């Protein structure tokens, strides 16, 4: 069968066009034991307007069903979501083993392998992004004892569920994956140079137990509100809220 441009175009248009890798969002809840709010009086005074707005935003989120249990620093999660420059929809591999009963050998599935995922964030001048993940890795493996915390269950204190969402051009969620029991395993080096005048970027590698695909499409009301009324209005909705 020869290639038909008209058939190709009608097929793409019939499926609402081609998906773009730039239309994504990452929801990264911060574990309560990792996130520690500012205790300095001076910092509280300087951050009073933001803290008041965040408290109101969190209260509204809880009132309309936002998921805030088990994580801390919902405002930080929102900022990380906005500053996540690149992400990945993770891959999955079936491990195999060669079996021979009689005649040629053949492969059988033996295990499921999940690849590590990397998120890259733009860094601001207070460098809270690097400080946050430094604390997270320190909590997993304290440098004064070098004893790794037990990784399973709620008592581990450093596991979280990361959601990566793919949108279409009309702010509809066309696909999403939830990474179960994720935690950071590596902070990439950040180069310093007098010849460089760009922005700092922070790349973090995450390991996780497994991921769960989410196929049903929803419209992200927060993204729609942000596009019309600005990001401040969108922050009054729970993180990743969709209908």
N, C-alpha and C positions, 0 to 999 in steps of 0.2 A: 504494500500500500504506500503510495507516494505521499509526501508531506503536503498537507493542505493548510495554507495560512488562514483562510477563512474559518475552517473548522477549529484550528488552534485558538484563534481569537474568540470565537463564539463560546468555546469551552471555558476559557479564562473569564470572560465576562459573565457567563452563567454561574460562576462560582465567586462572584463579587470581586474579581481582580486577583492580583498576586499579593501574598502576604509580605510585609516588610519587616526586616529584623530590627528596625529602629522603633517599632511600636511595641514597647514592652514596659513592664513594671516589676520591681522586686520588693516583696514584703518580707522584712527581716526583723522579727520580734527579738528584743534583747532579753536574755535571761535575767531574772530579778537579782541573782547573786553577783552577776557581772556588772550590772548598772548600779552606780552609786550616785545619788543626787548631790549637788554642791552643798557643802556645809559652811563655807566661808560666808560671814556676814556681808562683807564687801561684795562678793559675787552675787549673793541673793539680792542686794539692793540694785546692783547694776542690771541684773536679769529679771527684775520684778515685772516689767511689762510682759516679757515673754512667758514668765512662769504663770502669771495670772491668766493669760490667754490659753496656755497649755492646760491649766487646771480646768478652765471652762470647757475647752475642747474635749478633754478626757471625760468630763462629767456628761457632756452631751452624747459622746460616743457610747458610754455605758448605758445611758438612758434609752438609746434606740437600738441596743443589742450589739454593740461593738465587742470584739473579742480582745479583752485586756487581761484575762486571768492567766497567771503563769509567766508573765513577762513584765519587765519594767521599762521605763523611758519610752513611752509611746511616741512622744514628740521627737526623740532621737531617731526612732524607727522611720518616722515620716521624712526627716531630713536625709537619712541614708537612702531612702527610696528615691528622693529627688536627685541626689548626687550620684546615684549608681549609673555610671557612664556605659558600662558594658557588662553583659551577663551571658549565660548559656542555658539552653534547654538541654539538660543532661542526657547522656547516652546510656544505653543498657546493653550488656553483652551476655550471651548464654555460653557458659563454659562447657566444654565437651571432653570426653575421654574416648580413646579408641578401644573398641571391643571386637574380639574375634571369636566366633563360635565354630563356624565351619566355612571355609572359603575366604573371600576378601574381608578384611576388617571394615568396620563401619563405626561412625561416631554416634554417641548417645549424650543427651544433655545431663549435666551433673550439678551445675550451680548457676546462679545469676550474679553477675559482676556489675557494680555501679561505679562509673568513673567519677573522680573528684571534680568539683566545679569551682570556677574562679569568678569572683565578682571584682570589678574595678570601680573605685569611688574617686570623685574629685575632692581634693582637700581644701579646707578653708584655713584662714589665718590663725585660728585658735588650735588647729591641728587635733580637734577632738576625735576625728576618725582614727588616727593612728593610736592615740591614747586609749581609746575604747578597745581596740583589738589587742593592744599590748596587755591591758587588764584581763581580757578574755583568755588569752593564752597563759597568762600568769596564774589565773584561777584554775585552769586545767592542770598545770604543772608548776606549783609554787617553787620559785628559785631557791628558797631557803631550806626546803626539805627534799626537793626533786622527787616527791611522791605524787604520782599521777592519781587524780581523783577517779573513783569508780565510775565507769561511763554509762551504766544502765540505770533506768528508773528516774523518777522525779527528783530523788535526793542527789543526783549527780550535780545539779545546779548549773550546768553549762550547755545543755542540749536545747535546741530550738527547732521549730519547723519553718523552713523558708519556702515561700511561694513565689514562683516565677510565672508571670502572666503575659501571654501574647495577645495583642489587640489587632483588630482590623482598622480600616481608615475611619470608621464611624464609632470608635470607642466601645466596641463590642468585644468581650472576651471570647476569642475563638479557640483558645487552648490554654491550659495551665498545668503546672506540675508542682506538687507539694513535696519537698524534701523532708523526710521524717528523721528526727534525732540528728540534726546537723550540728556541726561545730567546726570552728576554724582550725586548720592544721599548719598553715604557713602564711607568713607575711613577706611579700616580695620586697627586695631591697629598693630603696628610693634614692636615685642618683642625685648628687649635688654637684653643680658646676657653675662657674662664673659666666660661661658661654651660653647657658640656658636661661631663657626668659619666659618659659611657658609656665604651666600650672603643675603643681604636684598631683600625682595620681597614686592611689594606694590599691594594690592588687592583693586580694585575700583568697586563699584556696580553702575550700570546705570539703570535709568528708561527711558522709551521711549513711544511714542504714539502708534506706531504699527510697524510692519516690512513687507517688501516686498520681497518675494522670487525671485531669479534670476536663471532660469533654463538653459539658453543657455550656452554651454561650450565654453570657449575661452582659448587660450594659453597665459600665462604670459611671455611676451618677457623680462621684467625686471628680472624675476627670472632666465630665461635661460641665459641671459647675465652675471648675477652675478655668476652663477655656472661655467662659462667658463673664464670670464675676471676679476671677482672680484666685490665687492659691489660698488666701486667707479664709475665704468662704468655704473652700473645699476642705480645709483642715477641721472644720466643725463636724465633718462626717467621720465615721470610723475608718481606720486605715484599710484600704483595699475593699471598701464597701461597694457592692454591685448588686444589681437587681435583674 
